[in-house]
């Protein structure tokens, strides 16, 4: 499980989109990450997905402001229009000490 600290904007969150058929080829696909925060709010961010199925979410200021366990699912829309969702996967945001 990845761990971030409240206020972080680096590193990006990355993972791999896999299905029962193996790693997904994301060439030409659009990708959106939906993040469920512990307070119940949902944050949606554009993401990228590569030919090798690796997704990446680049954080913006204010994205990681709620401490606790978060869940993320990645929605991939392939070039032919089909949609597939991967996850959820969890990550943790720890409070700042100072």
C-alpha positions as CSV (number, residue, x, y, z in Angstrom):
1,X,0.0,0.0,0.0
2,X,1.4,3.4,-1.0
3,X,1.7,6.0,1.7
4,X,1.5,9.8,1.3
5,X,1.5,12.7,3.8
6,X,-1.3,15.3,3.9
7,X,-0.3,18.1,1.5
8,X,1.9,15.9,-0.7
9,X,1.9,16.5,-4.5
10,X,4.7,14.0,-5.3
11,X,5.2,11.2,-6.2
12,X,2.4,10.4,-8.6
13,X,0.3,7.4,-7.7
14,X,1.0,4.5,-10.1
15,X,-0.2,1.0,-10.6
16,X,-1.0,-1.6,-13.2
17,X,-4.3,-2.3,-15.0
18,X,-4.6,-6.0,-15.3
19,X,-7.5,-8.3,-16.2
20,X,-8.0,-12.0,-16.4
21,X,-6.5,-11.8,-19.9
22,X,-3.3,-10.1,-18.5
23,X,-1.9,-6.6,-18.6
24,X,-4.1,-4.1,-20.5
25,X,-2.8,-2.2,-23.5
26,X,-3.7,1.4,-22.9
27,X,-2.4,2.7,-26.2
28,X,-4.8,5.5,-27.3
29,X,-7.0,5.1,-24.2
30,X,-8.4,7.9,-22.0
31,X,-8.1,7.3,-18.3
32,X,-9.9,8.8,-15.2
33,X,-9.0,8.0,-11.6
34,X,-11.8,8.1,-9.0
35,X,-10.5,8.5,-5.4
36,X,-12.8,7.8,-2.5
37,X,-11.6,9.7,0.6
38,X,-12.3,8.6,4.2
39,X,-14.8,11.4,4.6
40,X,-16.9,10.1,1.8
41,X,-16.0,12.6,-0.8
42,X,-15.0,11.5,-4.3
43,X,-12.2,13.1,-6.2
44,X,-11.9,12.5,-10.0
45,X,-8.6,13.2,-11.8
46,X,-7.4,12.7,-15.3
47,X,-4.8,10.0,-15.4
48,X,-2.7,8.3,-18.0
49,X,-2.4,4.7,-18.9
50,X,0.5,3.3,-21.0
51,X,0.8,0.5,-23.6
52,X,2.1,-1.7,-20.7
53,X,-1.0,-1.0,-18.5
54,X,0.7,1.3,-16.1
55,X,-1.5,4.1,-14.8
56,X,-0.3,7.3,-13.3
57,X,-2.2,10.0,-11.3
58,X,-0.5,13.3,-10.9
59,X,-1.6,15.1,-7.7
60,X,-2.7,18.7,-7.6
61,X,-2.4,20.9,-4.5
62,X,-5.3,20.1,-2.2
63,X,-5.9,16.5,-3.4
64,X,-4.3,14.8,-0.4
65,X,-5.9,16.8,2.4
66,X,-7.9,14.1,4.3
67,X,-5.8,11.7,6.4
68,X,-6.7,8.0,6.4
69,X,-7.3,5.1,4.0
70,X,-8.3,6.1,0.5
71,X,-9.5,3.8,-2.4
72,X,-8.9,4.4,-6.0
73,X,-10.4,2.9,-9.1
74,X,-9.2,3.6,-12.6
75,X,-11.7,3.9,-15.5
76,X,-10.2,3.3,-18.9
77,X,-12.0,4.2,-22.1
78,X,-10.3,2.4,-25.0
79,X,-10.1,4.0,-28.5
80,X,-13.0,1.9,-29.7
81,X,-15.2,3.3,-27.0
82,X,-15.3,0.3,-24.6
83,X,-14.9,1.1,-20.9
84,X,-13.2,-1.0,-18.3
85,X,-12.7,-0.2,-14.6
86,X,-9.8,-1.5,-12.5
87,X,-9.5,-1.5,-8.7
88,X,-10.3,-0.5,-6.2
89,X,-6.8,-0.3,-4.7
90,X,-6.1,1.4,-1.4
91,X,-3.5,3.9,-0.3
92,X,-2.9,5.7,2.9
93,X,-2.6,9.5,3.7
94,X,-0.9,10.1,7.0
95,X,-1.3,13.3,9.0
96,X,1.6,15.9,9.0
97,X,3.6,16.1,12.1
98,X,4.2,19.9,11.7
